Amino acid sequence: MSEHVYKVVELGGSSEQSIEHAIEVAIARASATTRNLRWFEVLQTRGQIADGKVKRYQVLIKAGFTLDDPAPTQVK
């Protein structure tokens, strides 16, 4: 089957290093329990400030993964 159907979820990630690292943290954690992750989109970026400095970067991302093809006996 060449057509794909995607399930979309929202994920939040954070990092003291960078926005990119916060994205990687969210994707890595989701990959541990979700198969077929294919794409992501950054919805929001924000951060925490402490003592006048950036303490933590936070991102909210939308991620899509393909659904498994149904078993041939289930297709009608």
C-alpha positions as CSV (number, residue, x, y, z in Angstrom):
1,M,0.0,0.0,0.0
2,S,1.6,3.3,-1.1
3,E,-0.8,5.7,0.6
4,H,0.0,6.7,4.1
5,V,-2.4,7.6,6.9
6,Y,-0.8,9.7,9.7
7,K,-1.6,9.9,13.4
8,V,-0.6,13.3,14.8
9,V,0.4,13.9,18.4
10,E,1.8,16.9,20.3
11,L,5.0,16.5,22.3
12,G,6.8,18.8,24.7
13,G,10.6,18.8,25.1
14,S,13.0,20.8,27.2
15,S,16.7,21.2,27.4
16,E,19.3,23.3,29.1
17,Q,21.5,23.2,26.0
18,S,19.4,24.5,23.0
19,I,16.1,24.5,21.2
20,E,17.4,21.8,18.8
21,H,18.3,19.6,21.7
22,A,14.8,20.1,23.2
23,I,13.4,18.8,19.9
24,E,15.7,15.9,19.9
25,V,14.8,15.0,23.5
26,A,11.1,15.0,22.6
27,I,11.6,12.9,19.4
28,A,13.9,10.4,21.1
29,R,11.5,9.8,24.0
30,A,8.5,9.4,21.6
31,S,10.5,7.0,19.5
32,A,11.0,4.7,22.4
33,T,7.2,3.9,22.5
34,T,5.9,5.0,19.0
35,R,6.7,3.3,15.7
36,N,7.0,4.9,12.3
37,L,7.6,8.5,13.4
38,R,8.0,10.4,10.1
39,W,7.9,14.2,10.6
40,F,7.7,17.0,13.1
41,E,6.6,20.7,13.2
42,V,7.6,23.2,15.9
43,L,4.5,24.9,17.2
44,Q,5.9,26.9,20.1
45,T,9.2,27.8,21.5
46,R,9.7,29.3,25.0
47,G,12.1,29.2,27.8
48,Q,12.8,29.6,31.5
49,I,14.9,32.6,32.7
50,A,16.9,32.5,36.0
51,D,19.1,35.2,37.3
52,G,18.8,37.2,34.0
53,K,20.0,34.2,31.9
54,V,18.3,31.5,29.8
55,K,18.1,28.5,32.1
56,R,16.0,26.1,29.9
57,Y,14.6,25.9,26.4
58,Q,11.2,24.5,25.8
59,V,9.4,23.4,22.6
60,L,6.0,22.2,21.7
61,I,6.0,20.1,18.6
62,K,3.5,18.3,16.5
63,A,4.8,14.9,15.3
64,G,3.3,12.5,12.7
65,F,3.7,8.8,12.4
66,T,2.3,6.4,9.9
67,L,-0.3,3.8,10.9
68,D,0.5,0.2,10.3
69,D,-1.2,-1.3,7.3
70,P,-4.2,-3.4,8.2
71,A,-4.0,-7.2,7.8
72,P,-5.2,-8.2,4.4
73,T,-8.2,-10.0,5.8
74,Q,-9.4,-6.8,7.4
75,V,-9.4,-4.7,4.1
76,K,-12.8,-4.5,2.5
